[in-house]
Amino acid sequence: MYLYVEPMDAIVVEIDELGRVRLENEQEFSKPTLQERRAILYAAVNEIGALNELIEILQDEGIFDPEPA
């Protein structure tokens, strides 16, 4: 995973099953604060939206077909 979270000016690279995150250039996992969790969720939702838009554009142009013939 590589998710840039602008309000934190940080990159989330890993998350564990307990909801702890590991940021780029850090060795340890840490539990994000409420504000950090909200910022991470906001960044993730925005990234999903951007990726869905990218997929739609590429599919519409026939560049990418997830189900090959």
N, CA, C and O atoms as CSV, one atom per row, in Angstrom:
chain,resi,resn,atom,element,x,y,z
A,1,MET,N,N,0.849,-1.169,0.000
A,1,MET,CA,C,0.000,0.000,0.000
A,1,MET,C,C,0.892,1.228,0.000
A,1,MET,O,O,1.993,1.230,0.551
A,2,TYR,N,N,0.379,2.271,-0.637
A,2,TYR,CA,C,1.108,3.525,-0.699
A,2,TYR,C,C,0.052,4.615,-0.814
A,2,TYR,O,O,-0.369,4.955,-1.919
A,3,LEU,N,N,-0.378,5.164,0.313
A,3,LEU,CA,C,-1.461,6.147,0.342
A,3,LEU,C,C,-0.959,7.440,0.958
A,3,LEU,O,O,-0.633,7.490,2.144
A,4,TYR,N,N,-0.900,8.489,0.141
A,4,TYR,CA,C,-0.485,9.801,0.648
A,4,TYR,C,C,-1.661,10.449,1.351
A,4,TYR,O,O,-2.754,10.543,0.791
A,5,VAL,N,N,-1.436,10.899,2.589
A,5,VAL,CA,C,-2.463,11.557,3.389
A,5,VAL,C,C,-2.009,12.999,3.585
A,5,VAL,O,O,-1.166,13.294,4.433
A,6,GLU,N,N,-2.590,13.896,2.778
A,6,GLU,CA,C,-2.124,15.281,2.740
A,6,GLU,C,C,-2.167,15.988,4.092
A,6,GLU,O,O,-1.171,16.605,4.470
A,7,PRO,N,N,-3.279,15.929,4.844
A,7,PRO,CA,C,-3.292,16.661,6.120
A,7,PRO,C,C,-2.201,16.219,7.103
A,7,PRO,O,O,-1.762,17.004,7.943
A,8,MET,N,N,-1.777,14.985,6.996
A,8,MET,CA,C,-0.719,14.462,7.863
A,8,MET,C,C,0.656,14.631,7.227
A,8,MET,O,O,1.677,14.462,7.893
A,9,ASP,N,N,0.682,14.965,5.936
A,9,ASP,CA,C,1.906,15.007,5.143
A,9,ASP,C,C,2.699,13.721,5.376
A,9,ASP,O,O,3.893,13.736,5.675
A,10,ALA,N,N,1.969,12.592,5.221
A,10,ALA,CA,C,2.567,11.288,5.479
A,10,ALA,C,C,2.046,10.273,4.473
A,10,ALA,O,O,1.009,10.477,3.841
A,11,ILE,N,N,2.770,9.196,4.340
A,11,ILE,CA,C,2.384,8.111,3.446
A,11,ILE,C,C,2.162,6.858,4.283
A,11,ILE,O,O,3.064,6.386,4.975
A,12,VAL,N,N,0.946,6.330,4.206
A,12,VAL,CA,C,0.619,5.083,4.884
A,12,VAL,C,C,1.084,3.950,3.980
A,12,VAL,O,O,0.715,3.881,2.807
A,13,VAL,N,N,1.901,3.063,4.543
A,13,VAL,CA,C,2.420,1.951,3.738
A,13,VAL,C,C,1.881,0.597,4.176
A,13,VAL,O,O,1.974,-0.382,3.436
A,14,GLU,N,N,1.313,0.540,5.386
A,14,GLU,CA,C,0.815,-0.742,5.869
A,14,GLU,C,C,-0.190,-0.504,6.984
A,14,GLU,O,O,-0.098,0.473,7.726
A,15,ILE,N,N,-1.150,-1.414,7.089
A,15,ILE,CA,C,-2.121,-1.370,8.180
A,15,ILE,C,C,-2.324,-2.799,8.661
A,15,ILE,O,O,-2.359,-3.729,7.856
A,16,ASP,N,N,-2.457,-2.975,9.968
A,16,ASP,CA,C,-2.656,-4.326,10.487
A,16,ASP,C,C,-4.111,-4.559,10.861
A,16,ASP,O,O,-4.944,-3.658,10.763
A,17,GLU,N,N,-4.405,-5.785,11.293
A,17,GLU,CA,C,-5.787,-6.171,11.596
A,17,GLU,C,C,-6.349,-5.441,12.806
A,17,GLU,O,O,-7.559,-5.464,13.033
A,18,LEU,N,N,-5.489,-4.793,13.585
A,18,LEU,CA,C,-5.938,-4.030,14.753
A,18,LEU,C,C,-6.193,-2.555,14.426
A,18,LEU,O,O,-6.578,-1.774,15.296
A,19,GLY,N,N,-5.974,-2.190,13.166
A,19,GLY,CA,C,-6.188,-0.808,12.755
A,19,GLY,C,C,-4.996,0.100,12.975
A,19,GLY,O,O,-5.092,1.314,12.796
A,20,ARG,N,N,-3.873,-0.484,13.363
A,20,ARG,CA,C,-2.659,0.310,13.516
A,20,ARG,C,C,-2.030,0.507,12.143
A,20,ARG,O,O,-2.130,-0.360,11.275
A,21,VAL,N,N,-1.389,1.644,11.953
A,21,VAL,CA,C,-0.781,1.960,10.660
A,21,VAL,C,C,0.727,2.097,10.806
A,21,VAL,O,O,1.254,2.430,11.868
A,22,ARG,N,N,1.387,1.830,9.705
A,22,ARG,CA,C,2.828,2.089,9.631
A,22,ARG,C,C,3.038,3.108,8.537
A,22,ARG,O,O,2.593,2.928,7.403
A,23,LEU,N,N,3.710,4.165,8.883
A,23,LEU,CA,C,3.981,5.232,7.933
A,23,LEU,C,C,5.343,5.017,7.292
A,23,LEU,O,O,6.217,4.362,7.858
A,24,GLU,N,N,5.506,5.578,6.108
A,24,GLU,CA,C,6.790,5.491,5.423
A,24,GLU,C,C,7.889,6.051,6.322
A,24,GLU,O,O,7.683,7.041,7.024
A,25,ASN,N,N,9.035,5.423,6.298
A,25,ASN,CA,C,10.208,5.813,7.084
A,25,ASN,C,C,10.040,5.567,8.582
A,25,ASN,O,O,10.813,6.093,9.382
A,26,GLU,N,N,9.043,4.780,8.970
A,26,GLU,CA,C,8.882,4.411,10.374
A,26,GLU,C,C,8.909,2.892,10.475
A,26,GLU,O,O,8.395,2.191,9.603
A,27,GLN,N,N,9.507,2.399,11.534
A,27,GLN,CA,C,9.639,0.957,11.730
A,27,GLN,C,C,8.437,0.357,12.438
A,27,GLN,O,O,8.067,-0.787,12.173
A,28,GLU,N,N,7.829,1.115,13.330
A,28,GLU,CA,C,6.777,0.602,14.202
A,28,GLU,C,C,5.382,0.983,13.719
A,28,GLU,O,O,5.187,2.012,13.072
A,29,PHE,N,N,4.423,0.134,14.048
A,29,PHE,CA,C,3.024,0.449,13.835
A,29,PHE,C,C,2.553,1.339,14.976
A,29,PHE,O,O,3.062,1.241,16.093
A,30,SER,N,N,1.584,2.207,14.700
A,30,SER,CA,C,1.001,3.026,15.753
A,30,SER,C,C,-0.493,3.174,15.506
A,30,SER,O,O,-0.966,3.104,14.371
A,31,LYS,N,N,-1.217,3.380,16.589
A,31,LYS,CA,C,-2.665,3.562,16.487
A,31,LYS,C,C,-2.925,5.036,16.145
A,31,LYS,O,O,-2.518,5.929,16.889
A,32,PRO,N,N,-3.609,5.287,15.009
A,32,PRO,CA,C,-3.849,6.677,14.629
A,32,PRO,C,C,-4.878,7.337,15.554
A,32,PRO,O,O,-5.788,6.684,16.066
A,33,THR,N,N,-4.709,8.628,15.750
A,33,THR,CA,C,-5.686,9.398,16.512
A,33,THR,C,C,-6.976,9.485,15.706
A,33,THR,O,O,-7.005,9.105,14.536
A,34,LEU,N,N,-8.028,9.978,16.320
A,34,LEU,CA,C,-9.296,10.152,15.613
A,34,LEU,C,C,-9.114,11.041,14.385
A,34,LEU,O,O,-9.626,10.729,13.310
A,35,GLN,N,N,-8.390,12.142,14.544
A,35,GLN,CA,C,-8.139,13.042,13.405
A,35,GLN,C,C,-7.358,12.329,12.309
A,35,GLN,O,O,-7.666,12.481,11.127
A,36,GLU,N,N,-6.360,11.562,12.690
A,36,GLU,CA,C,-5.561,10.837,11.702
A,36,GLU,C,C,-6.404,9.789,10.991
A,36,GLU,O,O,-6.301,9.632,9.774
A,37,ARG,N,N,-7.234,9.075,11.734
A,37,ARG,CA,C,-8.111,8.078,11.097
A,37,ARG,C,C,-9.025,8.738,10.086
A,37,ARG,O,O,-9.206,8.220,8.983
A,38,ARG,N,N,-9.596,9.859,10.441
A,38,ARG,CA,C,-10.478,10.580,9.510
A,38,ARG,C,C,-9.714,11.026,8.271
A,38,ARG,O,O,-10.220,10.920,7.154
A,39,ALA,N,N,-8.500,11.524,8.467
A,39,ALA,CA,C,-7.684,11.967,7.331
A,39,ALA,C,C,-7.327,10.783,6.430
A,39,ALA,O,O,-7.350,10.908,5.206
A,40,ILE,N,N,-6.999,9.641,7.028
A,40,ILE,CA,C,-6.658,8.446,6.246
A,40,ILE,C,C,-7.876,7.963,5.473
A,40,ILE,O,O,-7.776,7.639,4.289
A,41,LEU,N,N,-9.027,7.913,6.139
A,41,LEU,CA,C,-10.253,7.488,5.456
A,41,LEU,C,C,-10.604,8.425,4.305
A,41,LEU,O,O,-10.972,7.970,3.223
A,42,TYR,N,N,-10.493,9.720,4.532
A,42,TYR,CA,C,-10.790,10.707,3.483
A,42,TYR,C,C,-9.864,10.504,2.289
A,42,TYR,O,O,-10.312,10.507,1.142
A,43,ALA,N,N,-8.578,10.327,2.560
A,43,ALA,CA,C,-7.606,10.110,1.477
A,43,ALA,C,C,-7.912,8.821,0.726
A,43,ALA,O,O,-7.824,8.780,-0.501
A,44,ALA,N,N,-8.272,7.764,1.461
A,44,ALA,CA,C,-8.568,6.477,0.829
A,44,ALA,C,C,-9.809,6.567,-0.058
A,44,ALA,O,O,-9.813,6.055,-1.178
A,45,VAL,N,N,-10.853,7.213,0.439
A,45,VAL,CA,C,-12.079,7.356,-0.353
A,45,VAL,C,C,-11.798,8.164,-1.614
A,45,VAL,O,O,-12.275,7.814,-2.694
A,46,ASN,N,N,-11.035,9.231,-1.486
A,46,ASN,CA,C,-10.690,10.036,-2.668
A,46,ASN,C,C,-9.868,9.232,-3.666
A,46,ASN,O,O,-10.067,9.353,-4.875
A,47,GLU,N,N,-8.952,8.417,-3.171
A,47,GLU,CA,C,-8.125,7.605,-4.061
A,47,GLU,C,C,-8.962,6.549,-4.776
A,47,GLU,O,O,-8.756,6.286,-5.961
A,48,ILE,N,N,-9.902,5.948,-4.059
A,48,ILE,CA,C,-10.800,4.981,-4.688
A,48,ILE,C,C,-11.590,5.641,-5.804
A,48,ILE,O,O,-11.744,5.069,-6.883
A,49,GLY,N,N,-12.090,6.841,-5.549
A,49,GLY,CA,C,-12.827,7.575,-6.575
A,49,GLY,C,C,-11.972,7.848,-7.801
A,49,GLY,O,O,-12.423,7.673,-8.933
A,50,ALA,N,N,-10.743,8.274,-7.574
A,50,ALA,CA,C,-9.835,8.558,-8.693
A,50,ALA,C,C,-9.515,7.285,-9.470
A,50,ALA,O,O,-9.466,7.303,-10.700
A,51,LEU,N,N,-9.299,6.185,-8.758
A,51,LEU,CA,C,-8.997,4.922,-9.432
A,51,LEU,C,C,-10.203,4.408,-10.221
A,51,LEU,O,O,-10.041,3.894,-11.328
A,52,ASN,N,N,-11.402,4.541,-9.666
A,52,ASN,CA,C,-12.606,4.138,-10.399
A,52,ASN,C,C,-12.778,4.960,-11.668
A,52,ASN,O,O,-13.160,4.432,-12.712
A,53,GLU,N,N,-12.494,6.256,-11.574
A,53,GLU,CA,C,-12.582,7.122,-12.750
A,53,GLU,C,C,-11.566,6.688,-13.809
A,53,GLU,O,O,-11.880,6.646,-14.998
A,54,LEU,N,N,-10.363,6.371,-13.375
A,54,LEU,CA,C,-9.332,5.903,-14.293
A,54,LEU,C,C,-9.767,4.627,-14.994
A,54,LEU,O,O,-9.612,4.501,-16.208
A,55,ILE,N,N,-10.310,3.680,-14.235
A,55,ILE,CA,C,-10.778,2.415,-14.808
A,55,ILE,C,C,-11.874,2.666,-15.838
A,55,ILE,O,O,-11.851,2.083,-16.922
A,56,GLU,N,N,-12.826,3.523,-15.509
A,56,GLU,CA,C,-13.917,3.820,-16.445
A,56,GLU,C,C,-13.386,4.418,-17.739
A,56,GLU,O,O,-13.824,4.041,-18.826
A,57,ILE,N,N,-12.447,5.347,-17.627
A,57,ILE,CA,C,-11.884,5.984,-18.824
A,57,ILE,C,C,-11.181,4.953,-19.693
A,57,ILE,O,O,-11.379,4.916,-20.907
A,58,LEU,N,N,-10.363,4.120,-19.072
A,58,LEU,CA,C,-9.624,3.123,-19.839
A,58,LEU,C,C,-10.554,2.073,-20.449
A,58,LEU,O,O,-10.337,1.634,-21.578
A,59,GLN,N,N,-11.583,1.673,-19.710
A,59,GLN,CA,C,-12.528,0.707,-20.254
A,59,GLN,C,C,-13.318,1.301,-21.411
A,59,GLN,O,O,-13.560,0.620,-22.408
A,60,ASP,N,N,-13.725,2.563,-21.293
A,60,ASP,CA,C,-14.488,3.217,-22.348
A,60,ASP,C,C,-13.701,3.323,-23.641
A,60,ASP,O,O,-14.272,3.312,-24.732
A,61,GLU,N,N,-12.379,3.425,-23.509
A,61,GLU,CA,C,-11.549,3.524,-24.704
A,61,GLU,C,C,-11.093,2.152,-25.194
A,61,GLU,O,O,-10.335,2.050,-26.159
A,62,GLY,N,N,-11.557,1.104,-24.527
A,62,GLY,CA,C,-11.220,-0.241,-24.954
A,62,GLY,C,C,-9.778,-0.622,-24.685
A,62,GLY,O,O,-9.278,-1.594,-25.251
A,63,ILE,N,N,-9.102,0.130,-23.827
A,63,ILE,CA,C,-7.705,-0.139,-23.524
A,63,ILE,C,C,-7.584,-1.291,-22.550
A,63,ILE,O,O,-6.652,-2.089,-22.644
A,64,PHE,N,N,-8.511,-1.387,-21.618
A,64,PHE,CA,C,-8.421,-2.396,-20.571
A,64,PHE,C,C,-9.731,-3.149,-20.507
A,64,PHE,O,O,-10.800,-2.554,-20.364
A,65,ASP,N,N,-9.639,-4.453,-20.611
A,65,ASP,CA,C,-10.824,-5.298,-20.478
A,65,ASP,C,C,-10.504,-6.338,-19.411
A,65,ASP,O,O,-9.701,-7.240,-19.648
A,66,PRO,N,N,-11.135,-6.220,-18.218
A,66,PRO,CA,C,-10.797,-7.150,-17.152
A,66,PRO,C,C,-11.175,-8.591,-17.448
A,66,PRO,O,O,-10.698,-9.505,-16.777
A,67,GLU,N,N,-12.025,-8.807,-18.444
A,67,GLU,CA,C,-12.423,-10.161,-18.819
A,67,GLU,C,C,-12.018,-10.417,-20.266
A,67,GLU,O,O,-12.792,-10.169,-21.191
A,68,PRO,N,N,-10.790,-10.918,-20.453
A,68,PRO,CA,C,-10.331,-11.147,-21.823
A,68,PRO,C,C,-11.204,-12.170,-22.554
A,68,PRO,O,O,-11.756,-13.088,-21.947
A,69,ALA,N,N,-11.312,-11.990,-23.860
A,69,ALA,CA,C,-12.149,-12.859,-24.676
A,69,ALA,C,C,-11.554,-14.233,-24.860
A,69,ALA,O,O,-12.150,-15.079,-25.528
